[in-house]
Amino acid sequence: MLPPTFWRSGKGADMTELQRVLMLRDDLSEDEALDIIQEMRDEVYNGEDPEDVLLSYGLELDYILDLIV
C-alpha cells in the first residue's frame, strides 16, 4: 500500500481515481496501472462496451469517465 505521504507529496496529483484504485487494490506501480488502463481503453476503442470492460476487471461503473475520457 502506498504511504499517505505519497498522495500529499503531489506525486499522485495527476492520477485518475481509476489509477489510484488499481494501484491500491492490486499493489501496482504507477506505470503498471497506466498499462492496464491503456489495455482497457484499447478494448473500448475496439468496440467493447465500457461497462463490460470495467466489470471484467472487477471494477465498479463509477470509474467509467476515467476510462473513456
N, C-alpha and C positions, 0 to 999 in steps of 0.2 A: 504494500500500500504506500502511496506517495505521502510524504510528510506534509503536514499543514503549511509548513514554510514554503513548499513548492508553489502553492497557489498564491500565497502572499508575496512571493518574490517577483511576480509578474511573468514568470515563465509560462504559466498556464493561461495568461490573459487572452491570447488569440485562439484558444481552443473552443471548439463547439462542445455543447453538453454531451453529444454523442461520443466524441473523442474522450472526454473525461470519464464517461461511464465505461467505455471499453477498457481504458487504462486501469481503472479501479477494480472493475468486476473481474477482468481476465488477467490482471497483473501484467499488462503490456507496456512497452516503451511507447513514447510519443510516435516514433516512426512506424512501429508495428500497428498501432491503432490507425494511423493515417493510411497504411497499406490496406487494412481491412475495409475502411470507409471507401477507399478507391475501388476495391473489388465490388462492394455493394453498389456504388454508383454505376460501375460498368454493367452490372446486372440490370439495373433500372434502364440504362441507356439502350441495352439490347432487348428491351421490351418487357422485362419482368415488372410486375406490379410492386411499387414501393412498399406497400403494406406487407406483401408476401415476403419480400426481401428482409424487412426488419424482423418479422416473426420467425423467419428461418434462422436468424442469428440470435434468437431468444430475446429480442428487444421489443419494447412496447411501441405503440404508434406515436407516442409523444415526441419521438425523435425524427419524424418524417421530414420536417423542414430542414433539419441539419443534413439530411440525406440528399434532398433534391435541390437545395439552394447552393 
